């Protein structure tokens, strides 16, 4: 009987140990619960905080990954409740930041249109590498952000003019102001995307290209301010202006490309992109970071995008262009397969 009683006591102790450990570590469970709540909520809050909050939101995928690693370590230590809380928070926080794949239209078998977009960082990007990338990928439309006329002239002189003979109007001079659209096909410039009164903005040109297979396509190049310090209010205002502008231009297919300074972790960007297909969906649901391409840390946020409406993405890739802090992105898109009865 004594032996049986001892065995039962040991079994009862083993069964109650996880619960006992949770009770003996209330601070750990509480911290995990707070961290999980923070991760789950932060992608849904449209706050500025003088720029620190959008910057923090840009880090959400990295923070969720870090939380998952900590949860694994806790699980290895048999701290199940804190581990489960962190995993739940990481999943809930990551979901809004994923590239939407639902509703992506079915691509037609027609040959695709290739779009290349890159921020050339104050026109410092290696112009030879830019020309080589355009030629190697047979780009049909190129969007250059933070570009000046000198770089454009140099680029065209390296054999690109014969490939992309059409372009948007002269860019605004300045360190970061210029944005240009180059096209293989005839291009009709339109007014730039307007912004709210009292808000200064970088170039955001729009033009209609005449594609031989798909007909007219509106291409707009965007570049809101970075959401840091005093630029945070301008950033959100300009994203709202782009959204209002695109909603009034639904007559023909649209390509919206450039440096959005925003990712799917930002509510303002998700609102803008809601009626578009993100071409990076062709590479999967996980956002592939495009900034920063320089420095000791790996790229951690996807702020460069090519969005399409009335077209279907068929391919997407990130390319390294020397001497700029942004990765370039290349997307292929085609027409939409008609619904079959």
N, C-alpha and C positions, 0 to 999 in steps of 0.2 A: 504493500500500500504506500509506504513511504517513497519507494522508487517511482510509482505511478504519479503520486502527488508532485514530486519534483519535476517529472517530465511535463505534466500539465502546466506547472508554473512556468517552466522555460518556454513552452509553446505560447502561453498567454503573453509572456514578455516579448517574444518575437513578433506576435501579431500586433501588439500595441506600440512597437517601436517607432514606425513611421509617424504615427500620430503624436507620440511623445516627442520626437525630434522636432516636429512642426511647432509644438507648444513651447519647446525650449529655445526656439529661434524665431520669436515673433517679429523681431526687428528685420530679419532677413526676408520673411514672408511679406512684411509691410513694405519694405523697399522694392521688392519684386513687383508687388501690386501697383505701387505708384509708378514705377518705370513702365509697366505694361499699359497702364491707363494713359500715360504720356504718349507712348508710341501709337496707341490706337486713335488718339484724338488729334494729334498735331497735324496730320495731313488735311484735316477738314476745317481748320481755323483760318479764316481770311484776315490775318492780322499783319501789321507792319513792324511795330516796335522799333522805329527808326532803322529798319533794314535788318536787324538781327534775326527777326522771326522768319522771313523768307529764306535767309541764309541757312538757318537751322533746318527748315523744311527741305532744302536741297540735300541735306545730309541724311534724310530719313532712311533711304535704302541702306546706307552704311551703318546707321544706328541699329536698324533691325537685324542686320547681319551680326553686329557685335552682340546684340541681345541673344541671338540664337547660339552663339559660341559660349556665352556665359551660361545659358540654360543647359548646354551639353555638359559643361564642367560641373554644374550643380547636380545634374542627373547622375554623373559618375560618382558623386559623393552621396548619392541616395537622398538628396534633398528634393523630393518629387514635387512638392507644392510650389515652391518658388520657381522651379524649372518650368513647370506647366504654365504658370502665370506669365513668365517671360516669353515663352514660345507663343502663347495666345496673343500677347501684345505685339510681338514681332510680325505675326501673320496679319493681324488686323491693321497694323501700320503699313505693311508692305502692299497690301491689296490695292489701295487707291493709286499707288505709284507705278503699277504695272502698265505696260502698253496694252491698250484695249485691242482685242482681236475679234470680239463679237461684232457682227454687222459689217465686216470687211467684204466689199462686193467681190463677186466672182470675175476674175480677169478674162478678157477675150483673148483669142489666140493671136491677135495682131502684134506686130513687132513693137517693142516698148519704146517709150520716150525716156531718155536718161537725163536726170537732173543732178547737178553737183553744186553743193552749197558749202561755203567755208568763210569763217571770219579770219581775215589775213593780218590781224593785230597791227593796226596803225600802218598798214602797207609794208610790214617788215617781212612777210612770208617770202620764202625762196621762190622767185618768179619762174625760174627754170623748172623747179619741181611742179609748180602749178600747171605750167604748159604741158609737161610730160603727163600729168594726171588727166588733164582734159583730153589729150590725144589718146592715151592708153585706154580710157574708158569710153571714148567716143561720145563725150557729153553733148547733149543737144541744147540744154539750158544750163547756164552757170550763174549762181548768185554769189557775189563777192561783197562781204561786209567789212567795214572799216578800211575802205579802199580809196586811193586817190587817183587822179588822172595819170600821174606818172607811171604808177604800177600797171594801170590798164593799157597804156601805150606800149610799155615794155612787153607786156604779155601778148598783145596783139602782134607785135613785131616778131615774136618767136614762133610764128606759123599759126597762131590761134585765129587771126583775122580771117584766114581762108576757111576755117571750120565754123567760126561764130561771127559772121559778118554784120550782124544786127545787134544793137545795144540800146539800153535806156539812156535818157539824157545825161548831160554832164553832171558829175557828182558835186555835192557841196564841199568846198575846201574845209579842212579841219582835221584834227588828230584822229577822231573816230567817226566823223559825221557821214562820210561817203558810203553809199551802197549802190551797187550796179547790177543790172541783169544783162547777160550776153546770151545771144540766141542763134541757133543754126537756121531758124526759120524767120520769115518776115515778121516784124514786131511793130505794133502800134502803141506808142506811149499813152498812158492815161495819167490823170492827176495823182499825185502822191496820196497815200493814206492820210486822211486828216486826223488831227489830234485835238483835244479839248483846248479851248481858248485859254491862253496864259501858260500853256505847257510847251516848252521847247523840245524838239525831238530830232533824232538822227534821220537821214534819208530813209524813206520807205516807199520806193518806187513801185508802180504798178504798170503793167503793159499786157496787151493781148497779142499772142503769137498765133499765126495761121499755120496750123499743122496739116500736112497733106492727107493724113488718114483720120485724125480725130477732130478736125475742124478748129474753130477758135478756142483757145485756152487762155484764161487769165492767169498771169504769173505775178505774184506780189512778193517783194523782198522785205522782210521785217527785221527791226533791230530796236527793241525797247531799251531804255536805260537799265543798267544793272540795279537790282534792288538793295542798294547799300546806302546807309546814312540818308542824305537828303534826296537821293535818287529813288528811294522806295516808293514814295507817293507817285512820282512820274511813271515809274515802272508799272504800277497797277493801273494808273489812268490810261497809259498807252495801250496796254493789253486790252482794256475795255474798249478803247477807240478802234483797235483792230477788229475786235469782235463785232462792234456795231457796223463797221464798214463792210465786213464780209457778209453779214446778214442782209445787206442791201444789194449785193452783187451775186445773185444766184442764177443768172440767166445762162451762163456757160460754165463748163468745168473750170476748176481753180486749183492752182498750185500755190501754197503759202509756205515760203521757205526762208531760212535765215537763222540768226542768233536770237532766240526768244528770251534769253536770260531767265528761263523758267523751265521747269520739268513737270511731269505728271504728279509730282508731290505737291504742286501749288494749285489751290482751288481755282485761281484766276486763269491759269493755263488750261486746266481741264474744262472749264466753262467755254473758253475760246475754241478748243479742239473738239467739242462735243459733236459737231456736225461734219467732221472730217475723218478721214482714215489716216492714221499715222503710218507712214511708209516703213518705219522701223518694225512694225508688226511682222513684216516679211522675214525678220531675223529672230522673232520670238517675242514672248511677253515680257522678258526681263529687260529693263532699260539698259542700254549700253552707253556708258558715260562718254561724253565728248569734251569735257573740260575737267581739269587742265591737262593739256598734252605736254606740258613742260614741268620742270621742278622735280623734287625728290619723291613726292607723293604720287601715287597712281591717280588717273582720272576718276572722279567720284560722282559726277552729276551729268545728266543728259539734258543739256539746255539748247542744243542745236537740233532743229527739226525740219522735215519736209512733210507737210500735210497736204492731202489731196481730197478734192470733192468732185464727184462725177468721173473719177478715174479709179483704177484699181492698182494697188502696189503689187509688184511681182518680185522685187529684190531690194536689198538694202545692205550697205556696208560702210564701215568707218575706215578712213584713210588718213595716214599721217603726212602732213605737209610740214617740212622743216621751217623753223623760225616763226612759228605762230603758236599761241597757247591753246588754240582750238583744234580738235580733229576735224577734218572735212568729212562730209557725209555724201554718199552717192546712192540715189534711189532710181529704180526703174519702175515705170508705171505704164499702164496700157488702158484701153477702153474697157467698159464693163460689159460682160456677157448678158445679153437680154434674158429676162426671165422666160423659161419655157412653159407653155401651157400644160 
